[in-house]
Amino acid sequence: MDLGLTDRVFLVTAASAGLGRASAEQLVAEGARVVLVARRADVLDDVVADLGSANAVALAADLAEPDTAAAAAQLAIRTFGRLDGALISVGGPPPGSVLANSDEQWLATFESVFLAALRAVRAVLAAASGPASIGVVLSTSVKVPIPGLAISNGLRPGLAMLIKQLADEVGPDGHRVFGLMPGTVLTERIRFLHGRSDDPTAARKDAEARIPLRRLGDPAEFGRVAAFLLSPAASYVTGSVIPVDGGALRAL
């Protein structure tokens, strides 16, 4: 299938590793160009080198900073002359329970997760060269709470509902917006969370046992779904929140 991504330009955040990097790799493989945003400048340099400087440019910045998203969008216009959409992924909230997480943690994460995603959507729509496609990386906590991740459980469903309303608001102009709910994909964050347990190997085996496919996902498997949904081939998909989880999500 020709996804129609050749020469299209996308902003990809959290792009230095994991789901963001995998998605950027798939976009470039399909002919797109990418603006990569993450905090680690040295790692971003390596990603650009791997993707090729003709296909990728990087902005080392924190998406939680109010001006980062707009700066990334303008970098796309200056470098490639257009902007067609984005895959927006934000930092993972700190672990903890509802009552144990402090007010400061809740407020800081609202800024770095909820507002950061919203600012990125605004920036992309303001700079887009035409109808844009925007994906927001969420979590299966949109549907089912994940033990020990109270802040994620609180904020991700709100972003999912924002996607529903955004689809109503921007659809008449041809823009599409969707959410992706990755399950347990083997990224740095998952390794970190498993590493916090007394027995990381047992934690991974337990996670695998709860997935119908009996394995953790590979970041490239997520990236392929993201690239398709961002592409013109998915032109009638908007307002949807789609799991990429190996069948782990038990809710409809």
C-alpha positions as CSV (number, residue, x, y, z in Angstrom):
1,M,0.0,0.0,0.0
2,D,1.2,3.5,-0.9
3,L,0.6,5.5,2.2
4,G,1.1,8.8,0.4
5,L,3.7,10.1,2.8
6,T,6.4,11.1,0.4
7,D,7.7,14.6,1.1
8,R,5.2,15.2,3.9
9,V,6.6,16.7,7.0
10,F,5.7,15.7,10.6
11,L,6.7,16.9,14.0
12,V,7.6,13.9,16.3
13,T,8.1,14.6,20.0
14,A,9.8,12.3,22.6
15,A,11.7,11.3,19.5
16,S,15.1,10.3,21.0
17,A,14.0,6.8,21.9
18,G,11.1,4.4,22.3
19,L,7.8,5.0,20.5
20,G,8.7,8.4,19.2
21,R,12.0,7.3,17.6
22,A,10.3,4.1,16.1
23,S,7.5,6.3,14.7
24,A,10.0,8.7,13.1
25,E,11.9,5.8,11.6
26,Q,8.7,4.4,10.0
27,L,7.7,7.9,8.7
28,V,11.0,8.4,7.0
29,A,11.0,4.9,5.6
30,E,7.7,5.8,3.9
31,G,9.2,8.9,2.4
32,A,8.2,11.6,5.0
33,R,10.5,14.1,6.7
34,V,10.5,14.7,10.4
35,V,11.3,17.3,13.0
36,L,12.4,15.5,16.1
37,V,11.9,17.0,19.6
38,A,13.4,15.7,22.8
39,R,15.6,16.9,25.6
40,R,18.7,14.9,25.0
41,A,20.7,16.7,22.3
42,D,23.4,14.1,22.0
43,V,20.9,11.3,21.4
44,L,18.9,13.4,18.9
45,D,22.1,13.9,16.9
46,D,22.5,10.2,16.7
47,V,18.9,9.8,15.5
48,V,19.4,12.4,12.8
49,A,22.5,10.7,11.7
50,D,20.7,7.4,11.4
51,L,17.7,8.9,9.5
52,G,19.8,11.2,7.3
53,S,20.1,15.0,7.5
54,A,18.0,15.4,4.3
55,N,15.1,13.6,6.1
56,A,15.3,14.8,9.7
57,V,16.2,17.8,11.8
58,A,16.2,18.0,15.6
59,L,15.3,20.5,18.3
60,A,16.7,19.7,21.7
61,A,14.1,21.2,24.1
62,D,11.6,20.3,26.7
63,L,8.1,20.1,25.4
64,A,6.8,21.2,28.8
65,E,8.3,24.6,28.1
66,P,5.5,26.9,26.7
67,D,7.5,27.9,23.6
68,T,8.9,24.6,22.5
69,A,6.0,23.4,20.3
70,A,5.8,26.6,18.4
71,A,9.6,26.7,17.9
72,A,9.5,23.1,16.5
73,A,6.6,24.0,14.1
74,Q,8.6,27.0,12.8
75,L,11.7,24.8,12.4
76,A,9.7,22.5,10.1
77,I,8.6,25.4,7.9
78,R,12.1,26.9,7.8
79,T,13.8,23.6,7.0
80,F,11.3,21.7,4.8
81,G,8.9,24.5,3.8
82,R,5.7,22.8,5.1
83,L,4.2,21.0,8.0
84,D,1.6,18.2,7.6
85,G,1.0,16.9,11.1
86,A,2.5,15.5,14.3
87,L,2.8,12.6,16.6
88,I,2.7,14.1,20.0
89,S,4.1,12.1,22.9
90,V,4.7,13.6,26.3
91,G,6.7,12.5,29.4
92,G,5.5,9.7,31.6
93,P,4.0,10.9,34.9
94,P,5.7,9.8,38.1
95,P,4.4,6.6,39.7
96,G,2.4,6.6,42.9
97,S,-1.1,6.3,44.4
98,V,-3.9,8.8,44.3
99,L,-3.3,9.9,47.9
100,A,0.5,9.6,48.0
101,N,1.2,11.8,45.0
102,S,1.7,15.4,46.1
103,D,-0.1,18.5,44.8
104,E,3.2,19.5,43.3
105,Q,3.5,16.3,41.4
106,W,-0.1,16.6,40.1
107,L,0.4,20.2,39.0
108,A,3.8,19.6,37.4
109,T,2.5,16.7,35.5
110,F,-0.6,18.5,34.3
111,E,1.8,21.1,32.8
112,S,4.2,18.6,31.3
113,V,1.6,16.1,30.0
114,F,-1.8,17.8,29.5
115,L,-0.9,21.3,28.6
116,A,2.2,20.2,26.7
117,A,0.1,18.1,24.4
118,L,-2.5,20.8,24.0
119,R,0.2,23.4,23.1
120,A,1.7,21.1,20.6
121,V,-1.7,20.6,18.9
122,R,-2.2,24.4,18.7
123,A,1.2,25.0,17.3
124,V,0.8,22.4,14.6
125,L,-2.6,23.6,13.5
126,A,-1.4,27.2,13.4
127,A,1.6,26.3,11.2
128,A,0.1,23.5,9.1
129,S,0.4,23.9,5.3
130,G,-3.0,22.4,4.8
131,P,-5.2,19.8,6.4
132,A,-3.1,18.2,9.2
133,S,-3.1,14.8,10.8
134,I,-2.3,14.8,14.5
135,G,-1.8,11.7,16.7
136,V,-1.5,11.9,20.5
137,V,0.2,9.1,22.3
138,L,-1.9,8.2,25.4
139,S,-2.0,4.9,27.3
140,T,-4.4,2.1,28.0
141,S,-5.1,4.0,31.3
142,V,-7.6,5.9,29.1
143,K,-9.8,2.9,29.5
144,V,-8.6,0.9,32.6
145,P,-6.5,2.3,35.5
146,I,-2.9,1.0,35.8
147,P,-1.9,0.1,39.3
148,G,0.6,2.5,40.8
149,L,0.2,5.2,38.1
150,A,-2.5,7.4,39.6
151,I,-1.5,10.6,37.8
152,S,-1.5,8.9,34.4
153,N,-4.9,7.4,35.2
154,G,-6.2,10.8,36.0
155,L,-4.8,12.8,33.1
156,R,-4.8,10.4,30.1
157,P,-8.7,10.0,29.9
158,G,-9.0,13.8,29.9
159,L,-6.7,14.0,26.9
160,A,-8.7,11.3,25.1
161,M,-11.9,13.3,25.5
162,L,-10.0,16.4,24.3
163,I,-9.3,14.4,21.1
164,K,-13.0,13.7,20.7
165,Q,-13.9,17.4,21.0
166,L,-11.0,18.5,18.8
167,A,-12.2,16.2,16.0
168,D,-15.5,18.0,16.1
169,E,-13.9,21.4,16.1
170,V,-11.2,21.0,13.4
171,G,-12.8,18.4,11.2
172,P,-14.7,20.9,9.0
173,D,-11.3,22.3,8.0
174,G,-10.1,18.9,7.0
175,H,-7.8,18.3,10.0
176,R,-7.8,14.9,11.7
177,V,-6.8,14.1,15.2
178,F,-6.6,10.7,16.9
179,G,-5.2,9.0,20.0
180,L,-3.0,5.9,20.3
181,M,-3.1,3.7,23.4
182,P,0.1,1.7,23.6
183,G,0.1,-1.3,25.9
184,T,3.3,-2.7,27.3
185,V,5.9,-2.0,24.6
186,L,9.5,-2.6,25.4
187,T,10.8,0.9,25.8
188,E,13.1,2.6,28.2
189,R,10.1,3.6,30.4
190,I,8.9,0.1,30.7
191,R,12.4,-1.1,31.6
192,F,12.4,1.6,34.2
193,L,9.1,0.6,35.7
194,H,10.0,-3.1,35.7
195,G,13.3,-2.2,37.2
196,R,11.6,-0.6,40.2
197,S,10.2,-4.0,41.3
198,D,12.0,-6.4,43.6
199,D,12.4,-8.9,40.7
200,P,12.5,-7.1,37.2
201,T,12.6,-10.5,35.4
202,A,9.5,-11.7,37.2
203,A,7.8,-8.3,36.5
204,R,8.3,-8.7,32.8
205,K,7.1,-12.3,32.8
206,D,4.0,-11.2,34.7
207,A,3.3,-8.5,32.2
208,E,3.7,-10.9,29.3
209,A,1.3,-13.4,30.8
210,R,-1.4,-10.7,30.9
211,I,-1.1,-10.1,27.1
212,P,-3.0,-12.4,24.7
213,L,0.0,-12.5,22.4
214,R,2.2,-13.4,25.4
215,R,4.9,-11.0,24.6
216,L,5.7,-7.3,25.0
217,G,5.4,-5.1,21.9
218,D,8.2,-4.0,19.8
219,P,8.4,-0.2,19.3
220,A,8.5,-0.7,15.5
221,E,5.1,-2.4,15.7
222,F,3.7,0.8,17.3
223,G,5.5,3.0,14.8
224,R,4.0,1.3,11.8
225,V,0.5,1.9,13.2
226,A,1.3,5.5,13.9
227,A,2.7,6.1,10.4
228,F,-0.4,4.6,8.8
229,L,-2.8,6.7,10.8
230,L,-0.8,9.9,10.1
231,S,-0.9,9.2,6.4
232,P,-3.5,10.1,3.7
233,A,-4.3,6.3,3.6
234,A,-6.2,6.8,6.9
235,S,-8.1,9.8,5.6
236,Y,-11.4,8.8,7.2
237,V,-10.0,8.1,10.7
238,T,-10.5,10.9,13.2
239,G,-11.7,11.3,16.8
240,S,-10.7,7.7,17.5
241,V,-8.5,6.4,20.3
242,I,-6.9,3.2,19.1
243,P,-5.2,0.5,21.2
244,V,-1.8,-1.0,20.1
245,D,-1.4,-3.4,22.9
246,G,-1.3,-7.0,21.8
247,G,-4.9,-7.5,22.9
248,A,-4.3,-6.6,26.5
249,L,-7.0,-4.1,26.9
250,R,-10.2,-5.8,28.2
251,A,-12.5,-2.8,27.9
252,L,-14.5,-2.0,24.7
